[in-house]
């Protein structure tokens, strides 16, 4: 049993999903500006797509072509296209990793873009440079955010939290830990990093997924009278080991070794059964 104190920080790849948002903003903004300034560049793409699709699928190509013409038609629709490129990846990442910060930043950036476009007269295609700049600055800021996380494993307790951009800390006693879960994705297995999630009786370390299905009805009238409908819905939830990055040992190097160290300190505290 190791009695020394360990100080851990997330692996450099632990917040790759946030880096991916910044990289997507840069790439998508450059493509967006090029397409807005040269919409004719999409014609060869649509022609090649139509040639590869089965016969009779030309309607799909025509729909995509019509949608492109719609979004490039007016300054307002071009602004909507730019804003959707900002918000979409943050919704995906926020749903998977349980964080609203990327969506908040994308919303603030969208509001700034709306002010520049509709009150200051900046063309929507020039907003691409704004999102390119924010994406480029965001990459080193994400690394600062990663370095702001700190996990301390002492012989008496575990301290998890972060100090940047805001400070949050939680002390966890070993006798409060009921279970330990190690979570590694594909990259985590390749580069030997992952999350060690201590589960407690208070629910720390647990999240919840909820599936919802609904059927909607409406009302309509005919010569014979008024007919109506209703709404029927059902759902199911399941609890899963999942928590914010600063409430668990998120993305730490060699997570199985870290888990074994914590478990070796939890086990002697648990009472043994006797006859």
C-alpha positions in Angstrom: 0.0 0.0 0.0 1.5 3.4 -1.1 1.3 6.0 1.6 2.8 8.9 -0.3 0.9 11.8 -1.7 0.2 11.9 -5.4 -0.5 15.1 -7.4 -2.1 14.4 -10.8 -3.3 16.5 -13.7 -5.2 15.4 -16.8 -3.3 14.0 -19.7 -2.5 16.4 -22.6 -5.1 14.6 -24.8 -7.8 14.5 -22.1 -9.6 17.6 -23.4 -9.2 16.8 -27.0 -12.9 17.3 -27.6 -12.5 21.0 -26.7 -9.5 21.3 -29.0 -11.7 19.7 -31.7 -14.3 22.4 -31.3 -11.7 25.1 -31.8 -10.2 23.3 -34.8 -13.7 22.8 -36.3 -14.4 26.5 -35.9 -11.2 27.4 -37.8 -11.7 24.9 -40.6 -15.5 25.5 -41.0 -15.1 29.3 -40.9 -12.5 29.2 -43.7 -14.7 26.9 -45.8 -17.8 29.0 -45.1 -16.0 32.2 -46.3 -14.8 30.5 -49.4 -18.2 29.1 -50.3 -20.0 32.5 -49.7 -17.5 34.3 -51.9 -17.4 31.6 -54.6 -20.7 29.7 -54.5 -19.9 28.3 -58.0 -17.3 26.1 -56.4 -20.0 23.8 -55.1 -21.3 23.0 -58.6 -18.6 20.4 -59.4 -19.1 18.8 -56.0 -22.8 18.4 -56.6 -22.2 17.0 -60.1 -19.8 14.4 -58.8 -22.2 13.5 -56.0 -25.0 13.0 -58.6 -22.8 10.8 -60.7 -21.9 8.5 -57.7 -25.5 8.1 -56.4 -27.9 5.5 -57.8 -30.1 6.5 -60.7 -33.2 8.4 -59.5 -31.3 10.1 -56.6 -30.9 13.3 -58.4 -33.7 14.8 -56.3 -31.3 14.5 -53.2 -28.7 16.6 -55.0 -31.3 19.1 -56.1 -32.5 19.5 -52.5 -28.9 20.1 -51.2 -28.3 22.6 -54.0 -31.6 24.4 -53.2 -30.7 24.5 -49.5 -27.3 26.0 -50.4 -28.8 28.7 -52.6 -31.2 29.5 -49.7 -28.5 30.0 -47.1 -26.3 32.1 -49.4 -29.2 34.3 -50.6 -29.4 37.0 -48.0 -27.2 38.4 -45.3 -29.6 37.1 -42.6 -29.4 33.5 -43.9 -25.6 33.7 -44.3 -25.4 34.8 -40.7 -27.7 31.9 -39.6 -25.3 29.5 -41.5 -22.3 31.0 -39.7 -24.0 30.8 -36.3 -25.1 27.2 -36.9 -21.4 26.2 -37.6 -20.5 27.6 -34.2 -23.4 26.1 -32.1 -23.6 22.6 -33.6 -20.3 21.1 -32.4 -20.8 22.6 -28.9 -24.2 20.9 -28.6 -22.7 17.6 -29.5 -19.7 17.9 -27.1 -21.9 19.4 -24.4 -24.3 16.5 -24.5 -21.6 13.8 -24.5 -19.4 15.3 -21.9 -22.0 17.0 -19.6 -20.8 20.6 -19.9 -22.6 23.8 -20.9 -19.5 26.0 -21.2 -18.8 25.4 -25.0 -22.5 26.2 -25.8 -22.3 29.3 -23.6 -19.2 30.6 -25.4 -20.7 29.8 -28.8 -23.8 31.7 -27.8 -21.8 34.7 -26.7 -19.8 34.6 -29.9 -23.0 34.4 -31.9 -24.4 37.5 -30.1 -21.2 39.4 -30.8 -21.5 38.4 -34.4 -25.1 39.5 -34.6 -24.1 42.9 -33.1 -21.3 43.3 -35.6 -23.5 42.2 -38.6 -26.8 44.0 -37.9 -25.7 47.0 -35.9 -22.2 47.7 -37.2 -22.7 46.7 -40.8 -20.1 44.0 -41.0 -20.8 41.5 -43.9 -21.7 38.1 -42.6 -18.8 36.4 -44.5 -16.3 38.6 -42.6 -17.5 37.1 -39.4 -15.5 34.0 -40.4 -12.3 35.9 -39.4 -13.8 36.4 -35.9 -14.5 32.7 -35.4 -11.1 31.8 -36.8 -9.5 34.1 -34.3 -11.5 32.7 -31.4 -10.7 29.2 -32.4 -7.0 29.9 -32.7 -7.0 31.6 -29.2 -9.2 28.9 -27.8 -6.6 26.1 -28.4 -4.0 27.4 -25.9 -6.8 28.4 -23.5 -8.1 24.9 -23.4 -4.6 23.7 -22.4 -4.7 26.3 -19.6 -8.0 24.9 -18.5 -6.6 21.4 -18.5 -3.6 22.5 -16.4 -6.0 24.2 -14.0 -7.3 20.8 -12.9 -5.5 19.2 -10.0 -6.1 15.9 -8.2 -4.3 15.2 -4.9 -4.3 11.7 -3.4 -3.2 11.8 0.2 -3.2 8.9 2.7 -6.3 10.5 4.4 -8.4 11.9 1.6 -8.7 12.7 -2.1 -8.9 16.3 -3.2 -10.4 17.0 -6.7 -11.1 20.3 -8.3 -9.8 23.1 -10.6 -8.3 26.5 -10.0 -8.7 28.1 -13.5 -10.8 29.9 -14.8 -12.8 29.5 -11.5 -11.9 27.7 -8.4 -13.8 24.6 -7.3 -12.6 21.9 -4.8 -14.0 18.9 -3.1 -12.4 16.7 -0.4 -13.4 13.0 -0.5 -12.8 10.7 2.4 -11.9 7.1 1.7 -14.6 5.8 3.9 -17.2 7.6 1.8 -16.2 5.7 -1.4 -18.4 2.8 -2.3 -17.1 1.9 -5.7 -14.4 2.9 -8.3 -15.0 3.1 -12.0 -12.3 3.4 -14.6 -13.4 4.8 -18.0 -11.1 4.8 -21.0 -12.0 5.6 -24.6 -10.2 4.5 -27.7 -7.5 7.2 -27.4 -7.3 6.6 -23.7 -6.3 3.0 -24.3 -3.8 3.9 -27.0 -2.1 6.6 -24.9 -2.8 5.1 -21.4 -5.0 7.7 -19.8 -8.6 7.7 -18.5 -11.0 8.8 -15.8 -11.1 7.3 -12.3 -14.6 8.0 -10.9 -15.2 7.4 -7.2 -18.8 6.6 -6.5 -20.2 7.7 -3.1 -23.5 7.1 -1.3 -24.5 10.7 -1.9 -24.5 10.1 -5.6 -21.2 11.8 -6.4 -19.9 10.2 -9.6 -23.2 9.3 -11.0 -25.1 10.8 -13.9 -28.4 10.0 -15.6 -29.3 9.3 -19.3 -33.0 9.7 -20.2 -34.7 8.4 -23.4 -38.1 10.0 -24.3 -40.6 9.0 -27.0 -43.8 10.9 -27.7 -46.7 10.9 -30.1 -48.5 14.1 -30.8 -52.0 14.6 -32.0 -54.0 17.6 -33.2 -57.5 18.9 -33.8 -59.3 19.5 -37.1 -62.8 20.3 -38.3 -64.9 18.9 -41.1 -68.5 19.3 -42.2 -69.4 16.5 -39.8 -67.9 18.1 -36.8 -64.8 18.7 -34.8 -62.2 16.0 -34.2 -59.3 16.0 -31.9 -56.3 14.1 -30.6 -53.9 14.0 -27.7 -50.3 13.5 -26.8 -48.9 10.2 -25.5 -45.4 10.0 -24.2 -43.1 7.7 -22.2 -39.6 7.6 -21.1 -36.9 5.7 -19.3 -33.9 6.8 -17.4 -30.7 4.9 -16.4 -28.0 5.9 -14.0 -24.4 5.8 -15.3 -21.0 6.6 -13.7 -20.5 10.0 -15.2 -19.5 13.3 -13.7 -17.9 16.7 -14.5 -14.2 16.8 -15.1 -13.4 18.5 -11.8 -15.4 16.1 -9.6 -13.5 13.0 -10.6 -9.9 12.2 -11.5 -10.5 13.1 -15.1 -8.2 11.9 -17.9 -5.3 11.0 -15.6 -2.3 9.1 -16.9 -2.2 5.4 -16.0 -5.7 5.3 -14.5 -5.6 1.6 -13.5 -2.6 2.2 -11.3 -4.3 5.2 -9.8 -7.5 3.1 -9.2 -5.4 0.4 -7.4 -3.8 3.0 -5.2 -7.1 4.4 -4.1 -8.7 1.0 -3.7 -5.8 -0.1 -1.5 -6.6 2.8 0.8 -10.3 2.2 0.8 -10.2 -1.5 1.5 -8.7 -1.4 5.0 -11.3 1.1 6.1 -14.2 -1.1 5.3 -15.5 -3.3 8.2 -15.1 -7.1 7.7 -17.9 -9.5 8.3 -17.6 -11.9 11.3 -19.7 -14.7 12.5 
